[in-house]
Amino acid sequence: SEYGDIYNHLAFLDNTFPDDKEGTFTNDFTFNKHRINARYVQIKAINYGDFEHNDKAGNNVGSFSAHDQVITLGFGKPLNEKITLGVNINLLNSQHEIYHAFAIASNVSASYYHAKKQFTSTLLFRNIGRQLISYTDEKEHLPFDVQFGLSKELKHLPFRYSLTFHHLNQFDIKSPYKLIAQTNGETGELEIKEESIAKTAFRHLIIGGKLNPSRKRLFLSWSG
């Protein structure tokens, strides 16, 4: 073959629930030419079903449907035995009644893996792209996110820990609905509740672990 060894894997998943349907088609394949690995092509479709269309007075005037689709193309290229670059491209389509939206987004990553030390680290740039068609006249921004993660397996214990730092591009990520002011019941004055810098910083951190006693397929994991 012109591309050397090629690996293919096909999968189809169809989950049916009372109110929605979800189907996923995945094709994993590898091209060895130029050491470029086209890792997967994935098509995901979600059908939320049909809904009654009522006017302001509550009269039924018909029905409408809602569905979303995502097509993902993923590529990877190892620079050497320890460093790998990866990128995927997502085409996102959404149709809810007469409202239609379409966007293109990409995730780019660089990973470092040290097999002897069982250490992995990854720098990830998520949701690079833009909305091309919006539900309304106002286009929305994609939730751009810079993440850095690392994990290591302990030498004398079958335990792997992980640290993930997310939203490194934005320091204050607390919910806009978080209560920041309240009225003092005794004085009647409005008091501002300020969050400490340390608490705001720790919002960016996710700590996880995986215990694998047999070092095979049986393992316990947690994150928080």
Protein Blocks (a to p, Z undefined) as FASTA:
>chain_A
ZZlpadddddddddddfkbccdddddddddfehoiacfbacdddddebjaddddfkopaf
bdcddddddddddddddfblmbccddddddddddehjbccdddddddddddddfklopac
ddddehiacdfbdfblbdcddddddddddddddfkbccddddddehklbmblcdfkbcfb
dcdfklopacdddddfklmmmmmpccdddddfkopmbccdddZZ
